[in-house]
Amino acid sequence: MPDRTDSPKKLYIETVGCQMNVLDSELVVGSLRSEGYVLTDDISQADTILYNTCSVRQHAEDKIYSALGRIRKLKEVKPHVSIGVLGCMAQKDQNQILRRAPHVDVVIGPGQLMRVSELLAKAKAEKAPQMAVSLPRSGGSRDEVTASFAEYDPMREPAMRPSSFQAFVRIMMGCDKFCTYCIVPSVRGPEQSRPPEVILAEARQLADQGVKEITLLGQTVNSYKYRQPDGRTTRLSDLLMGLHEIEGLRRIKFITNFPNDMTDDLLQAIRDLPRISRYLHVPAQSGCDEMLKRMKRLYTVALYDDMMARIRETVPDAAVTSDFIVGFCGETEESFQRSIALIERSRFKNSFIFKYSPRQGTKADLLYNDDVPEEVKKRRNNDMLSVQNAICLEDNREFLGKTVEVLVEGPSKSAARKGNGSGEVTQLTGRTTCDRIVVFDGHERLQGEFIPVTVEDASAVTLFGRVVTVDSTAPLA
């Protein structure tokens, strides 16, 4: 076999799941590139193939196992190729991955990602698979378990971002809510907030790299609290005030929020700081108290309604989105209709709707029967989506004739499929401060710019408009 040590190592990485996984992949790539790896989007040319995985839903896991099955033949033809499974599925399934896919070289949980390079080298040197996972929640004291989910936020890698002017920033890790349907507390570990000075330094670095919009990430991001050695506590509202002062940052978003922690000081910070996006994602999951109790969501429908009233009063122009699970264990038609009623009175900008599927290792899988038939789940999913879409269309049509400020993200999906060349007038897409998608015609050189767009048409998911000329004096909505 030819000596490959003088040629750059080619890295292919595929990411499944949430924004946290997208950020993790960026950080892994940044670390590996510093050691001589180069990215490739051609898996057949790669020397190292990594899958960064998700365990929230079965479909995400099935996708990875299918990919591992397909890649077995490549490994047989090119045995020098290293294959790694990273992230939540690695933490959850551990040895099961090696049993189902013995050609995998490394299995590394989200709390051990700083060891990717080390374990890839060790697997090659010892010709044996390597594993690094964190302690289970019952595997030691809270401090011991937390320490096994080490913070991993090294150098940032612009090439792995969705765009050069947008970036994710992790402000906390893990989760302590223990919703009965959710695997995240097991695979991401205990809740821990990063020091504010570290977050601010990272945000300044990103701004220096040309980033204009950052999105703060946390499993329950508004639960952020960092206690300084002198006893002072930094809340999310305090962190937002510090970030707001960083020169170059034009827009700051944060996801995902927990209803119990939507405090008045946070809402007042959103109201008073113009660079903070008027967008809040606050999953409800159900509009029925009995279901919320079974899910162990720690709040009631009345508390959620009160939170929505405070949002509308303090930040009336904020757009709120939500998550709902249909067909959770024991959900009756009456329970489902209460969720519909919550959507109708909350008038969410949109809702992400999921059919419940049991996840091994969760309390719901142990305590409850998955007793709602699949056809009922599908019907409820479609019914809820229909109600939400009608609200979306009504609310989007209120923007007709208004001018909104849009951060141009790039060609729309349809324009990208047509392959328009750089610099041409094409269909572009971007988002408003309240996270509404806007599509309009413009030069690709507008990408990364904040521009005014007048809305001329609307669908349930998209606003359609035209770029306002420089001499226009139309006020921004």
N, C-alpha and C positions, 0 to 999 in steps of 0.2 A: 504493500500500500504506500502511495507517495506521502512524503512528509508534508503536513499541512500547517506546520508551526509558523511559517513565514507569511502565509496569506491571512488576511483578516477573517475572523470568524463571523459567519453570517447568521443573524438572529431573526427568526420569525416568531411573532407573538400574536395570539388570538385572545380577545377579551370578551367574556360573557358576563352580563349582570349590570350592576348599578354604577353610579358615578364614582363610588369609592373604589370599585375595581378598575375603572378607567384611570384613576389617579395612581393606584398601586402599579399598574402596568407602566405608566410614565416613569415612575420612580425606579422600577426594576430596570427598565431600558436605559435610563440615565446612568445607573450604576454600571451596567454591563458595557455600555459604550465607552465609559472611561477606562475600561480594561481591553479595548481594542475590538469589541464587537461592532458590526455594522448591520443596520436594519435591512431586511428584504421583505417584500410582499409576495415573493414567490417561494412557497413552502418547499418546492422540489429542489431549490438551490440552497436551502438552509443547512447549517451545521448544528444549530440548536433550535428546537421547536418548543415553545412554551404555551401552555393553555392556562389562562387566569380565569378561575371558575366561580360559579354561583351555586348556592344550594337553596335559595328561597323557594324555587318551584322545580317540580320534577322535570319539566321540559328542558330546563337549563342543564341539568345533570345528564339527561338522555343525549343531548346535543354533544356533550364532551365525550361520553363513552362511544358514541358513533364515530366521532372524529378520531379517537384513539384506535378504534377498530380499523378505520381506513388507512391509518398511517403505519400500521403494522408491516405492510408490504414494503413501504419505503425504508423502514428500519432493516428489513431483511436484505434489501439491495444495497443499502448504505449503512452498514453497522456502526460507523463512526458517529452518526448523527445522535445527538443527545435530546431526549424528550423529557419534558417536565410538566407536572400538574401542580399549579399554584392555587392559593386562595381558599375560599370557604369549603369547596368540595373536598379539597385535600385535607383540611382539618376535620371534616365530618367523616369521610370514608376511610382515610388513612390506608391501612393494609388491604382493604377491599379493592382499591385501585390497582395495586400490584397483583392481586389475584386475577382480576379481570383483564388487566393489561400488563403482563409481565415484561413487556418491552419498554416500559416507562423507567427512566433513570433516576428522577428525583420527584419526591412528593413533599411539598412545602406549604404549610398553612400561612394565613395572612399575618400572623404574629411573628413569623420567622423569615420574612422576605429578605432581610439583610444578609441571609446565608445562601442566596441563590448561586452566586459565583463560586463560593467555597464548595458547595455540595455538587455542583456540576463537575468541578475539577476532581473532587474526591471519588465520585461515581466512575469517572473515566479511569482514574489511576487504579482503583481497586476492582474495577470491572464488576461492580455490584451496586444495586439500587440504594439510594440514600433517602432518608426521611427526616424532616424536622417539623414538628407540630408543637403547639402550645399545650399546657396542662388543661384538662377538663375543669369545668367550674367547681367540681367536687374534689379536685386533685391536690388541694393544699389550702393554705390560708388565702384570704383575699389578696394580700400583698404578693404572695408567691405566684398565684395565678396571674395577677396583673403583670408581674415582671416577665412572665413567659410570653405575654403579648407585647413584645417590645415595640416602641415607637420606631417607625421607619419612614423618615421624610428627608432623604438626602438631597443631592443636587437635582434641579429641575431639568427636564428634557423637552425643549420646545418641539422637537420633531414628533413627539407622541401626543401632542395636544389636539383637541378638535380643531383649533385654529391658533395662529400665532398671537392673537390679541385676547384670547379667553383662556382662563385656567381655573382649575380646582385647587382649593386649599383645605386640607384637613385640619379642623380645629379640635376634634375629639375622636376617640376611638371607643369601640365596644358599646354595650348596652346593658342596663340593669332593669329593664321594664319587664322582661320575661312574659310577653304575650304568649298565650298557650299555643298559638298556631305557628310561632316564629322560631326559626333555628338560629337567628343572628346572635343572641347572647352566648350560645355555645361555641359558635365558630369565630366570633370576633372578640370574645372575652369581656371582662368587666369594663364599665364605663370609666374613662379617664380623659380629662381635658388637658390639652397641650398648654404650655406656658404662653401667656399673651405676647411676651417680648420675642419669642421664637416665631410666632405666627406673624407678627408685624414685620420682622426681619425678612421672612419668606415673601410676604406681600410686596415689600420694597424691592426685593430681588426680581420678582415677576414684573413689577412696574418698570424697572430698569431694562427688562428684556422686551418692553413694548406692549405688555398686557394692559388692556383697558378695562376688562370686566373679570372679576373673580367671583367664584361661587364657593362659599364656605360649606364644608361637608361635615356631617355627623349623623349617626343613626337617629338621634333625637337632638338636633343641633341647638335648639333653644334651651336645652338642659345644661348648656355649657356653663361651668363655674370653675374658676381656678383660684385656689387659696394660696396666697403668698406666705412666705415664712413669718412675716410680721402680723399675720392674721387677717389682712385685707383680702377681700374677695373680688375678683374680676368677673363680671357677668357678661353675657353676650352683648347687651346694650353698651357696656363700657368698651368692649372690643370693637364694636362697630364705630364708636366715636374715634378710636385711634386709627382704624383703617381709613375712615373718611378723610383724614388729613394727609394721606399719602399722595404726593403729586403724581399725576399720570393715571391714577385709577379713576374711572368715570362712572362705573356701576358696580355695586356690590350686592350679591344675592346670597341666600343661605337656605339650605334644605337638609333634612326634612324635620318639621316641627312636631312637637307633642302637645296636645291640647292643654294639659295641666300646667305647662311651663310657658304659656303665652301671657307673660306678665305685662303690666301696664308700662313699666319702664322700657320694655322692649318695643312696644307699640309706639310709645312717645319718641323713641329714637328713630324709628322708621318715618314717623311724621315730620320730625325736625331736621333730618339729615338728607338733603336732596340727592345724594349719590346712592342712597340705599334703595334698591328696587322695591316698587310697590307690588310685591308678589309674595304670597305666603302659601306654602304647601303644608296642609295640616290634615293628615289622614283621620277619618272618622271610623271607617271599617264597618260600622253598622249604626242604624238609627233606633235600635231596640236595646233597652237596658239589660234585658235578659241575655242577649247575645254578647253585649259588651262585657258582662260579668263572666260569661263562659270563656270569652277571649282574654280575660284578665287585662282589660284596657285601662283600668284604674280611674275611669271617669264615667259620668252618666251623660245621657242625652241633654239633660238640663245644663250641665256644665259646658258642654259643647255649644249649645245655643247661647249661653251667656258669653262665651269667648267670641262667637261670631258677632254678637251685639257690640262688644267692646271694640272689635276690629272696625266695624262699620262706623262707630262713633268717632274713634280716634284717627283712623286712616281711611276715610270714606272712598278714596279712589283706589284702594288696594284690591287686587284680584286674588281670590282664594281658590285653591284647588284641593282635591281630597282623594283618598283611596277608599274603596269599598270591597268587601269580600261577600260574595253571594254564595248561598248554599253551605254556610258553615254548619257544623254539627248541631242539629236540633232547630235550625231556622224554619219557622212556619211561614205560611203565606202572610199572616198578620205581622210577623217580625219583618218580613221583606217589605211590606207596604210602609212600615214605619221608616225604613231606610229611604224609600222613595219620597216620603214626606219631608225628611231632613234635606234631601237634595232640592226639593221644590222651594222650601223656605230659605235655604242658605244661598241658592243661586250661584253655585260654584262656577268658576271660569271653565273648568272641566274636571272630570273625575276619572281616575284610573280604576277600572273595575276588573276584579279577578274572581274566577271560580275557585272555590276552596278545593285544595287537594292535600291529603295528609302528608306530613313530613316526618319521617322516622327520626326519633330523638326529641320530638316536641311533646309537651304535656297534653295537647289536644289529641295526639295520636294514641296516647296511653289512656286517657280518661274518657273519650267520647267515641261513639260510632259515627262513621261518615255515612249518615243516614238520609241524605238528600240525593235523590236519583240524578244522574248526569243530565238527563233531558230537562229536568226541572232547573238545574243550575244554568243550563244553556238558555232556557227561556227567560229566567230572571235576569241573566246577564244582558240579554237583548232588550228586555223591557226597561231596565235601568238605563242602558245606553241611549235608548230612544228618548226617555224623559230628559236626560242630561243634554243630549244634542239639541233638543228643542230650546232649552234654556240658553245654550251656547249661541245659537243662531239669533235669538231675540236680543241678547246682550251685545253681540258683535255688531248687529245692525244699528245700535245706538251710536256707533263710531262713524257712521256714514256722514261725510262732509267735514269731519274733524281732521286736524293735522296732528300727527303723533311723531315723537322722536324715535327713530329706529337705529339700532346698532346693526349694520349690514354684516351678515354672517357669510354670504357667498351666494353662488348660483343656487336656485331652487332645485329640488330633486329632478323635476322634468327637464330643466335646462342642463343639469349635469349629465343626464342620460343622453342628451343630444350632442354633448361634447363640444360646446361652443368654445372657441379659442380665447386666450387671455386678452383682455382689453376690449372685447366686443361688447356691444349693447346686448344684453341678455336679460332673462328673468332672474331677479335676485330675491333673496329672502333675508329677513332679519326679525328682531323682536323689540317690542316696546318695553318701557320700564315695568309694566305690569305683565310682561312675559307673553303678550299676544303675538302670534306669528303674522307677519306682514309680507306680502309678495308684491313686487313692482318691477318695472323695467328700468335698467340702468347699466352704466359701464362697470365692468368687473373691478376697475380700479377703486370703486367706492367701498370695496370690502374692508372691514375694520373701521369704517367711519360712522359717526353719528350724524344722521341726516333727517330732515323733516319730510314726511310723506303724508299726503292727503288721501284719506280713505274714500274710495268710490264704490266699493262693493264688499260683500261679506258672505262667508259661508259659516257653518257651525265651528270650523276649526281655523279659518284663515281670514284675514283682512286683505283686501286687494286695493292698491292705491297707485299714485303717481308721485314722483319726486317733486318737491316744491322748488320752484326756481329761486335763485338767490334774492331777487328783489321782492319776494312775497313777504307780507307782514302777517300772515295767518297765525294766530296764537296756537301753541301746542296744547293738545288735550291732556 
